[in-house]
């Protein structure tokens, strides 16, 4: 097995530069992601403080992301299944 010094030689200087740039971009994005997650937590806390149900808010957001026709189809099938087992 090659030692660390010879392993580095396997990558060209261009590839090494590319790899370093990619790693640094990922690290910056991870930092941005952490900041956004903190902001989201703050907004959900604010909503909860104003009496809103956070679980339902998350569901509303998830539903709004879906295609309307797809959502309606899923709701129709859900109603059909619930009706079939006597739940509605």
C-alpha positions as semicolon CSV with decimal commas, in nm:
position;residue;x (nm);y (nm);z (nm)
1;X;0,000;0,000;0,000
2;X;0,130;0,347;-0,089
3;X;0,217;0,597;0,179
4;X;0,039;0,932;0,213
5;X;0,300;1,128;0,018
6;X;0,279;0,907;-0,290
7;X;-0,105;0,903;-0,267
8;X;-0,106;1,280;-0,307
9;X;0,103;1,243;-0,622
10;X;-0,180;1,042;-0,780
11;X;-0,389;1,360;-0,812
12;X;-0,267;1,629;-1,047
13;X;-0,232;1,979;-0,910
14;X;-0,546;2,076;-1,105
15;X;-0,741;1,790;-0,950
16;X;-0,607;1,881;-0,606
17;X;-0,718;2,242;-0,655
18;X;-1,061;2,130;-0,774
19;X;-1,100;1,895;-0,479
20;X;-0,999;2,166;-0,232
21;X;-1,245;2,412;-0,390
22;X;-1,527;2,154;-0,372
23;X;-1,455;2,076;-0,007
24;X;-1,448;2,446;0,080
25;X;-1,778;2,506;-0,102
26;X;-1,939;2,217;0,085
27;X;-1,811;2,356;0,414
28;X;-1,956;2,701;0,336
29;X;-2,289;2,545;0,238
30;X;-2,295;2,345;0,562
31;X;-2,244;2,672;0,753
32;X;-2,525;2,836;0,553
33;X;-2,747;2,535;0,618
34;X;-2,685;2,561;0,993
35;X;-2,774;2,931;0,984
36;X;-3,094;2,863;0,790
37;X;-3,190;2,583;1,031
38;X;-3,141;2,822;1,323
39;X;-3,360;3,080;1,147
40;X;-3,631;2,820;1,083
41;X;-3,624;2,713;1,447
42;X;-3,667;3,076;1,550
43;X;-3,965;3,126;1,316
44;X;-4,133;2,806;1,435
45;X;-4,077;2,917;1,797
46;X;-4,235;3,251;1,714
47;X;-4,531;3,076;1,554
48;X;-4,571;2,852;1,859
49;X;-4,551;3,157;2,084
50;X;-4,837;3,310;1,885
51;X;-5,050;3,001;1,943
52;X;-5,002;2,820;1,614
53;X;-4,961;2,442;1,602
54;X;-4,610;2,384;1,465
55;X;-4,685;2,025;1,359
56;X;-4,975;2,148;1,146
57;X;-4,765;2,434;1,006
58;X;-4,505;2,182;0,891
59;X;-4,781;1,979;0,728
60;X;-4,917;2,290;0,551
61;X;-4,571;2,367;0,417
62;X;-4,525;2,008;0,296
63;X;-4,866;2,014;0,124
64;X;-4,792;2,348;-0,047
65;X;-4,480;2,194;-0,202
66;X;-4,683;1,923;-0,373
67;X;-4,836;1,946;-0,716
68;X;-5,208;2,026;-0,674
69;X;-5,332;1,746;-0,902
70;X;-5,105;1,490;-0,736
71;X;-5,222;1,605;-0,393
72;X;-5,588;1,580;-0,493
73;X;-5,532;1,232;-0,631
74;X;-5,363;1,121;-0,307
75;X;-5,644;1,273;-0,098
76;X;-5,906;1,092;-0,308
77;X;-5,728;0,760;-0,263
78;X;-5,686;0,826;0,110
79;X;-6,059;0,900;0,140
80;X;-6,138;0,583;-0,053
81;X;-5,920;0,370;0,175
82;X;-6,051;0,529;0,495
83;X;-6,408;0,485;0,375
84;X;-6,337;0,121;0,286
85;X;-6,222;0,043;0,641
86;X;-6,505;0,236;0,802
87;X;-6,299;0,526;0,936
88;X;-6,511;0,796;0,765
